[in-house]
Amino acid sequence: MSFAIPFADRLNNVETSAIRELFKLLGKPGIISFAGGFPDSAMFDVEGIREAANAALNEEPGAALQYGATEGYLPLREQLAAFMASKGAAEVAPEQLIVTTGSQQALDLLGKTLISPGDKVIVEGPTFLATIQCFKLYGAELISAPVDGNGVRTGELERLIEQHKPKFVYLIPTFGNPSGAMLSLERRQKVLEMAVRHDTLIVEDDPYGDLYFGDAPPPSLLALSATVPGSRDRLVHCGSLSKVLSPGLRVGWMVGPADLLAKATMCKQFSDAHTSTFAQATAAQYLKAGRMPATLARVRQVYAARAEAMVQALRSELGDAIDFVPPQGGLFVWARLTGADGRVADGAELARRAIDRGVAFVPGAPFFAADPDHATLRLSFATADEDRIREGIARLAQAL
């Protein structure tokens, strides 16, 4: 008789990611994948990162290879503060942020420090799948706030805040995953105002904000908080270098009130002691070298062309069978099947058919914490070139 491992009850709240399950099907030769949520490795500034790593070893080898402060490597914290200042958040001092192992760890630290079983947390519907799983792991009851092409609908969000009095509200205001939506300036101001009015903590997750295709997006909630008295004390900002520099570095950061950062730092000590000092020193040298603006200009140009190719292909190949808002940045097209002319109207069913045609994407239902819309789907344009995108969407049309 086999031994039954006594797993923690909290694991009953989560299940295996639908996206991870889908990736098991992608070994089929010739598959064109729009399923991934990661950047194109061809966009990585390998030479710049190599030079930064060498500089870290040449200038401060002891610090780069030794244990470090849990809060983060000070030269990197200084560079990240300057990076945010260049985007309008000029009031962030290095001691007001901690470095995390990717922004995913920031979410986990928020779960550990803020969520008790049964606490209510408001998220967007749809939102980042790993956020749903992370917060559920700590026992949160997730409330879903509806989203449109301009981001979370602030009228509905305020109603939900009044009704549920959540522990906090989690938003991805700029080119969200999976929605791709960009929260308008007017709505951003309303979010900060309602944070003060209802004494509610707002978490801003911002891994995609630098990946815009035309005009820069409105300032982050962090940058705007200077214009709404009292809002900064009720705001947490999570950032990441994963989508703009390299996911492999695992460098993210969290800005927040001092008492929250102190608790998060304590919990991080139990988890990994500190984010890799070598990765932090490399990232610090990269930012110090001033290569980031040119890197961002290049990836914006490439992703913008791929996004346009996908938008045009969807319109020409699928027509009225699909509805979507063209993305202004980020990595994703979020779409909804209309079922026009009796064609497929269920994202999961289309995903199964699409695999047989040699193309993959992620159905939208798992991205909802509640009341999933089964007609939705997420398509990533980041890792396929324009010709592969056109071919993949043609295959998708055949699966309808």
Helices and strands as residue ranges (DSSP letters): G 9-13, H 18-23, E 32-33, G 41-43, H 46-59, H 61-65, H 74-85, G 94-96, E 97-101, H 102-114, E 120-125, H 129-137, E 141-148, E 151-152, H 154-164, E 168-171, H 185-197, E 201-205, H 221-224, G 225-227, G 232-234, E 235-240, G 247-249, E 251-255, H 258-271, H 277-288, H 292-318, G 319-321, E 322-324, E 332-337, G 340-342, H 347-357, E 359-360, E 362-363, G 365-367, E 376-380, H 386-399
